[in-house]
Amino acid sequence: MKNADQEHEAYIYFDTATESEIFIQSNFSWIEPKELKKISNDLNQLLGGQDYLNKLILKDDNDFWTWNEQSFHSYRIESTIPKGVFPNFDLRLFFKETIKGTFLTAHKEINTSAFKKYFEAFGLVELDTEKLFEYSPTVKILNDFVDQVNVQLGDKVFYVVSFNPSGFWGIGNFKLLTEEQQQQLNSYGLIN
């Protein structure tokens, strides 16, 4: 995917001779520094199976771009994902059904009272969220907010995740993730 400046939002690096040591480098504006982060030992592990070449598409693939456009303009979470999307399922569905303790929302309709209740469930009752929701918050603004909450708690408790191309976003609790889920989300490049 590309940002408004036509820069790729992430790059995957690997040794083409060995197809091993897979790294991702994010170009998202809210992630600094833009370091290489190891996400897999090899392409088979990353793409889930021996036949990974069948998961790759041409950059002008019609099915992919139709899905991309529909995802951007629709609240509907699709259960059928085109070839070329990694992982090959909608991560919003994965978070909704699998990841416990997650606040998940569309970027256009944010339930601010549910957002406050989410943090209240963790004992955080005096959060100032009024300014946060004056306008639809960007992921950078949400990330700064969660960083401030984590500093107040003295621990990296919460994380922010953004789902392209839909604009949905979520906040989750690291402590409620299993070790397997942490590895999965790390390999998808969603959390550090």
Accessible surface in RSA format (square Angstrom, percent):
REM  Atomic radii and reference values for relative SASA: ProtOr
REM  Chains: A
REM  Algorithm: Lee & Richards
REM  Probe-radius: 1.40
REM  Slices: 20
REM RES _ NUM      All-atoms   Total-Side   Main-Chain    Non-polar    All polar
REM                ABS   REL    ABS   REL    ABS   REL    ABS   REL    ABS   REL
RES MET A   1    90.64  46.9  50.99  33.7  39.65  94.4  49.07  41.7  41.57  55.1
RES LYS A   2   106.04  51.7  81.47  50.0  24.57  58.5  32.68  29.4  73.36  78.1
RES ASN A   3    39.42  27.2  31.55  30.5   7.86  18.9  25.32  60.9  14.10  13.6
RES ALA A   4   106.06  97.5  65.66 101.3  40.40  91.9  77.24 108.8  28.82  76.4
RES ASP A   5   111.30  78.0  87.21  86.8  24.09  57.0  20.83  49.0  90.47  90.2
RES GLN A   6   125.28  70.1 109.96  80.4  15.33  36.5  52.55 111.9  72.74  55.2
RES GLU A   7    81.97  47.1  77.48  58.6   4.49  10.7  24.96  48.3  57.00  46.5
RES HIS A   8    79.38  43.4  79.31  55.1   0.07   0.2  47.12  48.6  32.26  37.5
RES GLU A   9    29.72  17.1  29.72  22.5   0.01   0.0   4.29   8.3  25.43  20.8
RES ALA A  10    41.77  38.4  21.90  33.8  19.87  45.2  22.04  31.0  19.73  52.3
RES TYR A  11    86.71  40.5  82.41  46.9   4.30  11.2  63.08  47.4  23.63  29.1
RES ILE A  12    85.68  48.8  57.50  42.8  28.18  67.9  57.50  41.4  28.18  76.5
RES TYR A  13    96.03  44.8  93.12  53.0   2.91   7.6  74.07  55.7  21.96  27.1
RES PHE A  14    73.25  36.6  47.64  29.5  25.61  66.6  53.37  32.4  19.88  56.9
RES ASP A  15    72.67  50.9  60.07  59.8  12.60  29.8  28.45  67.0  44.22  44.1
RES THR A  16   111.30  79.2  93.19  94.5  18.12  43.2  62.40  83.8  48.90  73.9
RES ALA A  17    94.75  87.1  52.63  81.2  42.12  95.8  64.35  90.6  30.39  80.5
RES THR A  18    85.05  60.5  58.55  59.4  26.50  63.2  64.74  87.0  20.30  30.7
RES GLU A  19    67.31  38.6  67.11  50.8   0.19   0.5  12.37  23.9  54.94  44.9
RES SER A  20    32.64  27.6  32.64  43.6   0.00   0.0  21.52  45.8  11.12  15.6
RES GLU A  21    81.11  46.6  79.74  60.3   1.37   3.3  37.74  73.0  43.36  35.4
RES ILE A  22     0.00   0.0   0.00   0.0   0.00   0.0   0.00   0.0   0.00   0.0
RES PHE A  23    58.05  29.0  58.05  36.0   0.00   0.0  58.05  35.2   0.00   0.0
RES ILE A  24    26.75  15.2  26.26  19.6   0.49   1.2  26.26  18.9   0.49   1.3
RES GLN A  25    48.26  27.0  48.14  35.2   0.12   0.3   5.10  10.9  43.17  32.7
RES SER A  26    18.39  15.5  15.07  20.1   3.32   7.7  15.12  32.2   3.27   4.6
RES ASN A  27    31.93  22.0  26.32  25.4   5.61  13.5   2.85   6.9  29.08  28.1
RES PHE A  28    43.29  21.7  40.27  24.9   3.02   7.9  43.29  26.2   0.00   0.0
RES SER A  29    84.76  71.6  64.24  85.7  20.52  47.3  50.51 107.6  34.25  48.0
RES TRP A  30    60.88  24.4  45.76  22.1  15.13  35.5  35.51  18.9  25.38  41.2
RES ILE A  31    51.82  29.5  49.56  36.9   2.26   5.5  51.82  37.3   0.00   0.0
RES GLU A  32   124.89  71.7  94.96  71.8  29.93  71.3  54.35 105.1  70.53  57.6
RES PRO A  33    86.66  63.2  80.17  73.1   6.49  23.6  81.45  67.3   5.20  32.3
RES LYS A  34    63.07  30.8  48.61  29.8  14.46  34.4  49.52  44.6  13.56  14.4
RES GLU A  35   116.42  66.8 102.08  77.2  14.35  34.2  36.62  70.8  79.80  65.2
RES LEU A  36    96.91  54.0  71.05  50.8  25.87  65.0  71.05  49.9  25.87  69.6
RES LYS A  37    46.96  22.9  42.38  26.0   4.58  10.9  42.59  38.3   4.36   4.6
RES LYS A  38    82.84  40.4  69.46  42.6  13.38  31.9  46.04  41.4  36.80  39.2
RES ILE A  39    12.50   7.1   1.90   1.4  10.60  25.6   5.15   3.7   7.35  19.9
RES SER A  40     7.44   6.3   0.95   1.3   6.49  14.9   6.41  13.6   1.03   1.4
RES ASN A  41    79.57  54.9  77.11  74.5   2.46   5.9  20.50  49.3  59.08  57.1
RES ASP A  42    51.88  36.3  51.88  51.6   0.00   0.0  12.54  29.5  39.33  39.2
RES LEU A  43    16.63   9.3  16.34  11.7   0.29   0.7  16.34  11.5   0.29   0.8
RES ASN A  44    47.56  32.8  44.71  43.2   2.85   6.9  12.02  28.9  35.54  34.4
RES GLN A  45   110.64  61.9  82.54  60.3  28.10  66.9  43.88  93.4  66.76  50.6
RES LEU A  46    12.75   7.1   2.98   2.1   9.77  24.5   4.63   3.3   8.12  21.8
RES LEU A  47    21.40  11.9  17.87  12.8   3.52   8.9  19.64  13.8   1.75   4.7
RES GLY A  48    57.18  70.5   0.00   N/A  57.18  70.5  35.08  96.3  22.10  49.5
RES GLY A  49    35.56  43.8   0.00   N/A  35.56  43.8  31.68  86.9   3.88   8.7
RES GLN A  50   150.58  84.2 129.08  94.3  21.50  51.2  62.42 132.9  88.16  66.9
RES ASP A  51    88.33  61.9  80.62  80.2   7.71  18.2  39.77  93.6  48.56  48.4
RES TYR A  52    24.99  11.7  24.31  13.8   0.68   1.8  15.29  11.5   9.69  12.0
RES LEU A  53   124.88  69.5 112.89  80.8  11.99  30.1 113.13  79.5  11.74  31.6
RES ASN A  54    84.67  58.4  80.83  78.1   3.84   9.3  22.30  53.7  62.37  60.3
RES LYS A  55    79.00  38.5  75.80  46.5   3.20   7.6  54.42  49.0  24.58  26.2
RES LEU A  56    98.73  55.0  88.63  63.4  10.10  25.4  90.36  63.5   8.36  22.5
RES ILE A  57    53.96  30.7  19.52  14.5  34.43  83.0  28.94  20.8  25.02  67.9
RES LEU A  58   141.37  78.7 136.33  97.5   5.03  12.7 138.68  97.4   2.69   7.2
RES LYS A  59   188.81  92.1 170.29 104.5  18.52  44.1 120.71 108.6  68.11  72.5
RES ASP A  60   113.23  79.3  93.71  93.3  19.52  46.2  39.25  92.4  73.99  73.8
RES ASP A  61    40.94  28.7  34.18  34.0   6.76  16.0   6.77  15.9  34.17  34.1
RES ASN A  62   113.22  78.1 105.43 101.9   7.79  18.8  34.80  83.8  78.42  75.8
RES ASP A  63    97.95  68.6  91.46  91.0   6.49  15.3  18.51  43.6  79.45  79.2
RES PHE A  64    21.80  10.9  21.80  13.5   0.00   0.0  21.80  13.2   0.00   0.0
RES TRP A  65   108.58  43.6 104.27  50.5   4.30  10.1 102.07  54.4   6.51  10.6
RES THR A  66    62.40  44.4  56.10  56.9   6.30  15.0  49.84  66.9  12.56  19.0
RES TRP A  67    27.17  10.9  25.63  12.4   1.55   3.6  26.71  14.2   0.46   0.8
RES ASN A  68    13.72   9.5  13.72  13.3   0.00   0.0   0.14   0.3  13.58  13.1
RES GLU A  69    98.85  56.8  98.57  74.6   0.28   0.7  40.80  78.9  58.05  47.4
RES GLN A  70    92.19  51.6  86.98  63.6   5.21  12.4  31.34  66.7  60.86  46.2
RES SER A  71     3.09   2.6   0.89   1.2   2.21   5.1   2.65   5.6   0.45   0.6
RES PHE A  72   101.78  50.9 100.17  62.0   1.61   4.2 100.17  60.7   1.61   4.6
RES HIS A  73   111.19  60.8  85.63  59.5  25.56  65.4  63.13  65.1  48.07  55.9
RES SER A  74    37.39  31.6  27.55  36.8   9.84  22.7  26.19  55.8  11.20  15.7
RES TYR A  75    96.43  45.0  85.62  48.7  10.81  28.1  78.42  58.9  18.01  22.2
RES ARG A  76   156.30  65.6 144.13  73.5  12.17  29.0  68.65  93.8  87.65  53.1
RES ILE A  77    37.50  21.3  16.22  12.1  21.28  51.3  16.22  11.7  21.28  57.7
RES GLU A  78    35.21  20.2  33.81  25.6   1.41   3.3   7.68  14.9  27.53  22.5
RES SER A  79    96.14  81.2  66.62  88.9  29.52  68.0  37.27  79.4  58.86  82.5
RES THR A  80   111.07  79.0 100.69 102.1  10.37  24.7  73.94  99.3  37.12  56.1
RES ILE A  81    17.67  10.1   0.86   0.6  16.81  40.5   0.86   0.6  16.81  45.6
RES PRO A  82    21.02  15.3   9.55   8.7  11.47  41.7  20.41  16.9   0.60   3.8
RES LYS A  83   111.20  54.2  99.70  61.2  11.49  27.4  60.38  54.4  50.81  54.1
RES GLY A  84    30.86  38.1   0.00   N/A  30.86  38.1   5.97  16.4  24.90  55.8
RES VAL A  85    24.53  16.1  15.61  14.1   8.92  21.5  18.33  15.9   6.20  16.8
RES PHE A  86    78.38  39.2  52.80  32.7  25.58  66.6  53.15  32.2  25.23  72.2
RES PRO A  87     9.33   6.8   8.17   7.4   1.16   4.2   9.33   7.7   0.00   0.0
RES ASN A  88    82.37  56.8  60.98  58.9  21.39  51.5  22.55  54.3  59.82  57.8
RES PHE A  89    73.45  36.7  71.13  44.1   2.31   6.0  71.60  43.4   1.85   5.3
RES ASP A  90    10.00   7.0   5.70   5.7   4.31  10.2   4.51  10.6   5.49   5.5
RES LEU A  91    29.36  16.4  25.56  18.3   3.81   9.6  25.56  17.9   3.81  10.2
RES ARG A  92     5.08   2.1   5.08   2.6   0.00   0.0   0.47   0.6   4.61   2.8
RES LEU A  93    50.04  27.9  49.96  35.7   0.07   0.2  50.03  35.1   0.01   0.0
RES PHE A  94    24.75  12.4  18.13  11.2   6.62  17.2  24.17  14.7   0.58   1.7
RES PHE A  95     1.59   0.8   0.02   0.0   1.57   4.1   0.13   0.1   1.46   4.2
RES LYS A  96   142.57  69.6 109.38  67.1  33.18  79.0  66.37  59.7  76.20  81.2
RES GLU A  97   132.64  76.2  92.65  70.1  39.99  95.2  38.02  73.5  94.61  77.2
RES THR A  98    60.38  42.9  46.67  47.3  13.70  32.7  34.47  46.3  25.91  39.2
RES ILE A  99     8.55   4.9   0.35   0.3   8.19  19.8   0.81   0.6   7.74  21.0
RES LYS A 100   153.98  75.1 146.59  89.9   7.39  17.6  96.62  87.0  57.37  61.1
RES GLY A 101    29.31  36.1   0.00   N/A  29.31  36.1  17.69  48.5  11.62  26.0
RES THR A 102    32.02  22.8   3.38   3.4  28.64  68.3   3.38   4.5  28.64  43.3
RES PHE A 103    19.19   9.6  15.95   9.9   3.24   8.4  19.19  11.6   0.00   0.0
RES LEU A 104    44.78  24.9  18.05  12.9  26.73  67.2  18.05  12.7  26.73  71.9
RES THR A 105    11.70   8.3   5.25   5.3   6.45  15.4   8.87  11.9   2.83   4.3
RES ALA A 106    11.04  10.1   7.59  11.7   3.45   7.8   7.59  10.7   3.45   9.1
RES HIS A 107    47.19  25.8  45.52  31.6   1.68   4.3  40.14  41.4   7.05   8.2
RES LYS A 108   115.58  56.4  80.87  49.6  34.71  82.6  59.47  53.5  56.10  59.8
RES GLU A 109   119.43  68.6 104.28  78.9  15.15  36.1  42.24  81.7  77.19  63.0
RES ILE A 110    35.99  20.5  11.35   8.5  24.64  59.4  12.14   8.7  23.86  64.7
RES ASN A 111    86.88  59.9  77.45  74.8   9.42  22.7  31.91  76.8  54.96  53.1
RES THR A 112    61.91  44.0  59.42  60.2   2.49   5.9  28.29  38.0  33.62  50.8
RES SER A 113    64.12  54.2  58.97  78.7   5.15  11.9  42.06  89.6  22.06  30.9
RES ALA A 114    34.64  31.9  28.86  44.5   5.78  13.1  31.68  44.6   2.96   7.8
RES PHE A 115     0.00   0.0   0.00   0.0   0.00   0.0   0.00   0.0   0.00   0.0
RES LYS A 116    70.99  34.6  67.93  41.7   3.06   7.3  35.81  32.2  35.18  37.5
RES LYS A 117   136.77  66.7 131.69  80.8   5.08  12.1  79.80  71.8  56.97  60.7
RES TYR A 118    24.55  11.5  16.49   9.4   8.06  21.0  24.13  18.1   0.42   0.5
RES PHE A 119     0.57   0.3   0.57   0.4   0.00   0.0   0.57   0.3   0.00   0.0
RES GLU A 120    75.22  43.2  62.06  47.0  13.16  31.3  16.92  32.7  58.30  47.6
RES ALA A 121    87.91  80.8  43.45  67.1  44.46 101.1  56.91  80.1  31.01  82.1
RES PHE A 122    70.87  35.5  40.81  25.3  30.06  78.2  48.79  29.6  22.07  63.2
RES GLY A 123    58.48  72.1   0.00   N/A  58.48  72.1  33.03  90.6  25.45  57.0
RES LEU A 124    22.75  12.7  18.25  13.1   4.50  11.3  20.97  14.7   1.78   4.8
RES VAL A 125    98.41  64.8  77.78  70.4  20.63  49.7  78.53  68.2  19.89  53.9
RES GLU A 126   165.43  95.0 129.12  97.7  36.31  86.4  53.88 104.2 111.55  91.1
RES LEU A 127    21.10  11.7  12.88   9.2   8.21  20.6  14.38  10.1   6.72  18.1
RES ASP A 128   108.20  75.8  85.35  84.9  22.86  54.0  42.76 100.6  65.45  65.3
RES THR A 129     4.13   2.9   3.38   3.4   0.75   1.8   0.34   0.5   3.78   5.7
RES GLU A 130   127.81  73.4 118.51  89.7   9.30  22.1  56.84 109.9  70.97  57.9
RES LYS A 131   158.99  77.6 148.27  91.0  10.71  25.5  93.21  83.9  65.77  70.1
RES LEU A 132    18.40  10.2   7.61   5.4  10.79  27.1  13.07   9.2   5.33  14.3
RES PHE A 133    35.16  17.6  12.53   7.8  22.63  58.9  13.00   7.9  22.15  63.4
RES GLU A 134   115.85  66.5  83.36  63.1  32.49  77.4  32.60  63.1  83.25  68.0
RES TYR A 135   178.40  83.3 168.00  95.6  10.40  27.1 127.47  95.8  50.92  62.8
RES SER A 136    69.21  58.5  43.02  57.4  26.19  60.3  41.94  89.3  27.27  38.2
RES PRO A 137     9.95   7.3   0.11   0.1   9.84  35.8   1.97   1.6   7.97  49.6
RES THR A 138    76.65  54.5  68.51  69.5   8.14  19.4  73.97  99.4   2.68   4.1
RES VAL A 139    20.94  13.8  18.27  16.5   2.68   6.4  18.27  15.9   2.68   7.3
RES LYS A 140    99.42  48.5  99.33  60.9   0.09   0.2  68.86  62.0  30.55  32.5
RES ILE A 141    83.63  47.6  81.98  61.1   1.65   4.0  82.62  59.5   1.01   2.7
RES LEU A 142     0.00   0.0   0.00   0.0   0.00   0.0   0.00   0.0   0.00   0.0
RES ASN A 143    37.73  26.0  37.73  36.5   0.00   0.0   0.26   0.6  37.46  36.2
RES ASP A 144    60.78  42.6  58.67  58.4   2.11   5.0  21.19  49.9  39.58  39.5
RES PHE A 145    19.94  10.0  17.09  10.6   2.85   7.4  19.37  11.7   0.57   1.6
RES VAL A 146     1.92   1.3   1.92   1.7   0.00   0.0   1.92   1.7   0.00   0.0
RES ASP A 147    70.93  49.7  69.21  68.9   1.71   4.1  23.54  55.4  47.39  47.3
RES GLN A 148   112.93  63.1 109.23  79.8   3.69   8.8  33.76  71.9  79.16  60.0
RES VAL A 149     1.74   1.1   1.74   1.6   0.00   0.0   1.74   1.5   0.00   0.0
RES ASN A 150    13.14   9.1  11.73  11.3   1.41   3.4   9.37  22.6   3.77   3.6
RES VAL A 151   121.16  79.7 103.50  93.7  17.66  42.5 109.38  95.0  11.78  32.0
RES GLN A 152   129.32  72.3  90.98  66.5  38.35  91.3  42.42  90.3  86.90  65.9
RES LEU A 153    71.96  40.1  42.45  30.4  29.52  74.2  45.65  32.1  26.31  70.8
RES GLY A 154    67.61  83.4   0.00   N/A  67.61  83.4  34.85  95.6  32.76  73.4
RES ASP A 155    67.35  47.2  56.21  55.9  11.14  26.3  23.12  54.4  44.22  44.1
RES LYS A 156   114.75  56.0 102.93  63.2  11.82  28.1  76.04  68.4  38.72  41.2
RES VAL A 157    15.82  10.4  15.82  14.3   0.00   0.0  15.82  13.7   0.00   0.0
RES PHE A 158     1.39   0.7   0.23   0.1   1.16   3.0   0.23   0.1   1.16   3.3
RES TYR A 159    11.78   5.5   7.50   4.3   4.28  11.1  11.50   8.6   0.28   0.3
RES VAL A 160    17.23  11.3   0.92   0.8  16.30  39.3   0.92   0.8  16.30  44.2
RES VAL A 161     2.99   2.0   0.27   0.2   2.71   6.5   2.99   2.6   0.00   0.0
RES SER A 162    23.40  19.8   9.52  12.7  13.88  32.0   2.96   6.3  20.44  28.6
RES PHE A 163    10.17   5.1   6.64   4.1   3.52   9.2  10.17   6.2   0.00   0.0
RES ASN A 164    70.69  48.7  42.97  41.5  27.72  66.7  12.81  30.8  57.88  55.9
RES PRO A 165    18.42  13.4  10.72   9.8   7.71  28.0  15.55  12.8   2.87  17.9
RES SER A 166     3.12   2.6   2.13   2.8   0.99   2.3   1.85   3.9   1.26   1.8
RES GLY A 167    24.78  30.6   0.00   N/A  24.78  30.6  20.66  56.7   4.12   9.2
RES PHE A 168    16.08   8.0  15.92   9.9   0.15   0.4  15.92   9.7   0.15   0.4
RES TRP A 169     3.88   1.6   3.88   1.9   0.00   0.0   3.81   2.0   0.08   0.1
RES GLY A 170     0.00   0.0   0.00   N/A   0.00   0.0   0.00   0.0   0.00   0.0
RES ILE A 171     0.00   0.0   0.00   0.0   0.00   0.0   0.00   0.0   0.00   0.0
RES GLY A 172     0.10   0.1   0.00   N/A   0.10   0.1   0.10   0.3   0.00   0.0
RES ASN A 173     7.80   5.4   7.18   6.9   0.62   1.5   0.00   0.0   7.80   7.5
RES PHE A 174    26.81  13.4  26.38  16.3   0.43   1.1  26.47  16.0   0.34   1.0
RES LYS A 175   129.67  63.3  96.09  59.0  33.58  79.9  78.60  70.7  51.07  54.4
RES LEU A 176    77.86  43.4  63.73  45.6  14.13  35.5  67.78  47.6  10.07  27.1
RES LEU A 177    12.27   6.8   0.17   0.1  12.09  30.4   0.64   0.5  11.62  31.3
RES THR A 178    77.47  55.1  69.49  70.4   7.98  19.0  74.56 100.2   2.91   4.4
RES GLU A 179   132.37  76.0 122.49  92.7   9.88  23.5  46.52  90.0  85.85  70.1
RES GLU A 180   122.09  70.1 117.85  89.2   4.24  10.1  39.63  76.6  82.46  67.3
RES GLN A 181    23.05  12.9  23.05  16.8   0.00   0.0   6.63  14.1  16.43  12.5
RES GLN A 182    72.64  40.6  71.46  52.2   1.19   2.8  10.16  21.6  62.49  47.4
RES GLN A 183   112.20  62.7 105.22  76.9   6.98  16.6  42.42  90.3  69.78  52.9
RES GLN A 184    55.35  31.0  52.81  38.6   2.54   6.0  20.13  42.8  35.22  26.7
RES LEU A 185     0.00   0.0   0.00   0.0   0.00   0.0   0.00   0.0   0.00   0.0
RES ASN A 186    45.98  31.7  45.98  44.4   0.00   0.0  10.70  25.8  35.28  34.1
RES SER A 187    25.87  21.9  25.44  34.0   0.42   1.0  16.91  36.0   8.96  12.6
RES TYR A 188    40.16  18.8  20.72  11.8  19.44  50.6   9.76   7.3  30.40  37.5
RES GLY A 189    25.42  31.4   0.00   N/A  25.42  31.4   1.11   3.0  24.31  54.5
RES LEU A 190    36.69  20.4  19.56  14.0  17.14  43.1  21.91  15.4  14.78  39.8
RES ILE A 191    11.21   6.4   4.44   3.3   6.76  16.3  11.21   8.1   0.00   0.0
RES ASN A 192   122.57  84.5  81.25  78.5  41.31  99.5  44.25 106.5  78.32  75.7
END  Absolute sums over single chains surface
CHAIN  1 A    11794.4       9498.3       2296.1       6490.5       5303.9
END  Absolute sums over all chains
TOTAL         11794.4       9498.3       2296.1       6490.5       5303.9
